[in-house]
Amino acid sequence: MPGWVKAFLEHRVKPGEHWLCSFAYEGERLVGVLPVIVRAHPLLGASRPVLHTLYDDLTPSGDVLLAPDRAEAALQSLFSELRNLIPGHLGLTLSGVRQGSPVLRALQHGADGYVRYRGTRSSYSYLNVQGDYGQYFAGLGNMRRNLKRFRKKLEGHGSVLVELRKGYPAASELLGEFIELEASGWKGRNGTAMADNPGAVAFYKALAETLGPDEEFEWYVIRVDNRVVAAQMCIRCGEALMLAKIAFDETYADCRPGHLLTGEVLRDVFSRQDVAEVNHLSNADWEGFWRMSHDEYVDVHLVRKSAMSTLFQMPRAAVHFAYQSYVRPRIPQRIKRIYRAFKRRGDRKPLRSATSRSVRQDEKR
């Protein structure tokens, strides 16, 4: 998405980095676009930089835009241009390339001037929403029954309204409410809310301003007596709706407003003609409640065929490849679960309403 790339280049490029963008044409037809970040090598400096596609915690997939029918020719042309513009670069990393991407097909026979290695593999969830919602909903089991119970419980607090907001100025206006709502909960207590990260706020503000007029920045909101109790930030890219961020008011935690809102989003998108897939670009445990499928995303390391690259870049790429191909598949699932739990050890999950009341009563005493 041009708007996403623009926001990234304005707000996510780190100090000491710079960027460039190459375009491949066949006649007057645009067949490829490759934006890259240029970073000095930690030992060799700026004369021997390393390149990578746009990728960070807010942009988990750094794919390359290619015309599917001209993917290989376009990609080789883009690589050739990189070698002309930055002749000293040691290599290029394409991060988070999705299974089935034209990039992976274009690289099946290698890349001129580079040695290819596969790196980290990630599994992200998605849901095909082109089928029948009634059939999908009937297959949710306990979640289907719980949603009805949670909705009835929420209605006990007042008049419930679910709305979809998109377009300008709704995209920007609701962002402020979302930031405040998110900061009021467990992420605010942990210091991981957007309000604690000015760079993230600036990035999403740029997205809202750029994508809002084209109705590619959307909000699903649940209100109780006009009070926002849950909000889902969505980005529409082609026929995919990306679920970027969600927040809810913990006062209503016993009504599970996050689950209710996700259910409302899915119910609506099954009826939309402009959405074929919901993509969360993560692999959170709660996604299993919604029977989501998973696709593999892989990092591709391209190391230049040169003496300097062989000495300083190839060993790192080879280690990544060996770990992902031979070591990681043999790690017992029990060890993986322990490691994931260790990484999440600092998270303080949202308090249930009953728990919250008990905590407040203890504090009063």
N, C-alpha and C positions, 0 to 999 in steps of 0.2 A: 504494500500500500504506500503510495507516495507520501500521504499524510503522516503515516507512521515513521517512515524513513526521515522525513523532515523534522519531526519532533525528536527523534533519537539524535540526529546530528546536532540539533540545537541545544539539547539538554543532557545527553548521556555520554558524550565523548569526554574522556578523562583528561586531566592535565597531562601535558607531555605527548598526547596523541593528536593526530590530525587525520583527515579523511579525504578520499577521492571517490569518484563514481565514474565508471566506464559504461558506454552504451554501444551496442552492436546493432548495425543496420544491414539489411539485405535490400539494396536499392533504397527506397524510401520507407520500407517497413522496419519498424523496431522489433528486433528478435531477442534481445537480451540486455539486462541491466545488472551491473555488479557494483554495489557500494561496498567499500572496505574501509576498515580502520587501520591506520599505520602506526605501529608502536616500535620504539627503539628496542633493539635486543639488549637484555640486561648486562651483557658482558661486552658486546661488540659496538654498542651504541647505535646512533641514527644512521650510520653509513650501511649497516646491515640489519635493516628492520624486519620484523615479522608482521604479517598481515592477517586480519581475520574479518569475517563478515559481522554485521551488526548483531550483537548478542549480549545479553546480560540478564539479571533476575527479572526485569520487566519485559524483556524481549527474548523469550526462551527458544525461538527458532530463527536462525539466521540463514535462510535459504536464498537462492539466487533466482531472479525472475528470468525465465526462458520461454520462448515460444516452443510448445511441445514438439511441433513438426520440424523444427530447426535447432533443437536443443544442443546436439553435439557440436555442430559447426559454430553456433553462437558462443558456446562456452569456451571453445578453443580460441576463438577470436578475442574474447574478453581476457583470457589468460595471456595471450600474446601481447595485448595492449599493456597489461600489468608489467610484463617483463621489459617493455620499452620504456614505460614511465618510471619504474623503480627497479632498475637493473640489478641492484645489490640486494634485493630482498631474499631472505632465506627460505621462506615458505608462506603458505596461505592455509588458514584453517576455516573450513565451512562448518559452522556449529549448528546442531539441531536440525539436520536435514531430514524431512519426513520420508518414511517408506513410500515408494511410488512416485517420488518427486522426479521431474525431468532431469534434475541434476545427477541423480544416481544412475539413471539410464545413460546419460551422456558420458559418465565416467567409467562405464563398463569396460571400455578398451583403454583406459588410462588417460593421462593428460600429458600433452607434449611438454617436455622440459621439467616434469615433476615425477617424483615417486609417491605413490598413493598409499596411505595407511588409514584404516578405520579406527576411530577412537571410542569415546564414551557412547554407550547406547542408553537411551532413556525411553520409558514407556509412558505415553500420555494418553489420557482418556478422551473419547469422543462418543457421540450418539447420533446415529442416522435417524432423522426425523421425517423421512419421506413416507413412512408407513402409516398404519392406522393407530391413532392415539388410544382408542378404546382397548385395542388388543394389547398395546404396550402397557397401559395403566393396569389392566387386569393381571399382568404378569409381575407386578411389583410386590406381591405378597403382603407381608406385614406393613410395609411402607404405605400401601394403598389404604389400609384401615387406619393407620396412625394419622395420615393426612386429614382424613375426615374428622377424627377426634380432635386434632390440634386446631383445625379451622373452627369447630364449634366452641372450643375453649377460648380462642381469640375473639370470636364474636361476642363472648360474654363481657369483654372489655369495652365494647362500643361498636359503632358502625364501621365495617371493614370495606375498604375500597382497594382494588388492585388496578394499577394503571401502567400503560406503556407510554413513555415520553421519549421523543426523538426530535431531531431538527434543532435549529438555532432559534432562540437562545436557551432552550431547555437543557441542552447538553452541558453548558457552562454553569447555569444556575443551580442545577441539582448537584453538581460536583461539590460545591461548598457545603451543602447539607450532608452529603455523603462523608466528607472528611470529618465533619463534626460528629456524625453518628459513629463512625469507626473509632474515633479517638475516645469516645465515651465508654468503650468496652474493654475487653481483655487485651486487645492489641495496644490500646492506649496505656494500660497498666504495664505492659511489657516494653513499651517504647518502640514497638514495631509498626505503629499506625502510620499512615501517609503524613499525618500532621507533624510527625517527628522526622520526616525526610523531605526537606525542601526540594531536592532534585526530583523526587517522584511526583510531588505536587506540580512542579513546573512542567514535567513531562506530560502528565494527564491533562493539565490545563491546555497545553498546546494541542493535544489530540482532540479535546473537546472543541476547541476553536476551529481546528482545521477540518475535522470530520463531521462536526455538527451540521453545517449547512447542507451537506450531501446525505444527511440522515444515516450516517454510518456509525454514529456514536449514540447508543441507546440506553435507556434506563427502564428497568422494571421496578415498581415501588408498591409496597403494601402500606396503607395508611389506616389508622384507627382514630376515628373522629378527627380526621385531617392531620394527625400526627404521624410522621414517618417512623415506622417500626422496623422496616427492612428495605434494603435497596441493593439492586444488582446492576453493576456497570457492565455493559456489553459493547463489543466492537464487531461490526459486521464487515466481513471481508469476502466479497463475492457472495457465494451461497453458504458461507460458514458464519455462524454467530459465535464469537469468542466470549466466554464468561470470564471477564477480567478480574473483577473484585466484588465481594459481597460483604455487607455489614448489617447488623441488626441491633435493636434496642434490647439490652439485657433485662430490662424491666419485664419484658414479655417472654423471657427465656423458656418458661414452662410450656409455652405455646409453640415452641420450635419455629419461630418466624423464618429462619434460614431455610429449613426444609419446606415450609409452606411456599416461600417465594420461588425456590427452585422448581417445585411442582407446578406453580403458575406459569413460570417461564416455559417449561417443557410443554405444558398443555397448549399454550399459545403458539409456539413455533411449529408444532405438528400441523397447525391449520394455515401456516403462512406459505405462500408460493415462492417467496424470495429467500427462504432458508432451507437448506438440505441437510445441514449438519450443525450440531452444537459441539463446540470444542472447548475444553477447559484448560488445555495446555498444562496439565499437572497430573499427578497420580496420587491424589489424596484418598484416605481410607473411606471417607463418606461417599465417594463416587460409586462404590459398590452397591449402595442402597438403590441406585437408579439404573442398575444393570447396564452400565456403560461398557463399550468395547475399548480396546487399546490398540494404538499403533506405535511402531518403533520410530524413534528419532535418533540419528547417529551423527557424530562428529567425523568429518573427513579431513585428515591432515595431508596436505600436499607439500612435499619437501623438494626444493630445487635440486636439480642434478648438478651439483658443484662441490668442490672440495670443502669450502667453508660450511655449507649446509650439511654435508655428511658428518663433519666434526661436531657442529654445535646444535643442529636441529633434528637430524635423523635419530639420534639415540632417544630423545624425548618422545618422538612420535612412535618409535619402535616399542618403547616401554608401555605406552598407552595401548598399542595394538595387542601386545602380549597379555597384558592384564585383562582387557576386555574379551579376548578370544580364548584364553586358556585358564586364567586364574579365577576371574569372577564367576564363570559358570559352575565352578567346583566349590564355591563357598557355600556351606550349609545354610538352608533357609533360616534356621534358628539363630545363627550368628548374624545374618542380615537383619532379622527382626530386632535383636538386641542393639545393633548399631543404630538402626533408625530410631529406636526408643531413646538411646543416648543422645542423639542429635536433637531430639525434641524435648529433652529434659527440662529446659528452662521455660517452656510454654506453660502459661496458666490458662487453662481452658475456660470458656464462659461459665459463670456460675448459674446454676438453676435458680429459679425464683425462690423456692423454699430454702435453699442453701443461703442465698443472699440475705433473706430475712433473718436466718439464724446468725449469720455473721454480724449483721447490724445490731441485733439484740445483744450479742456478746460484747460488741463495742460499747453499747450504752451502759452495760453493767460495769 
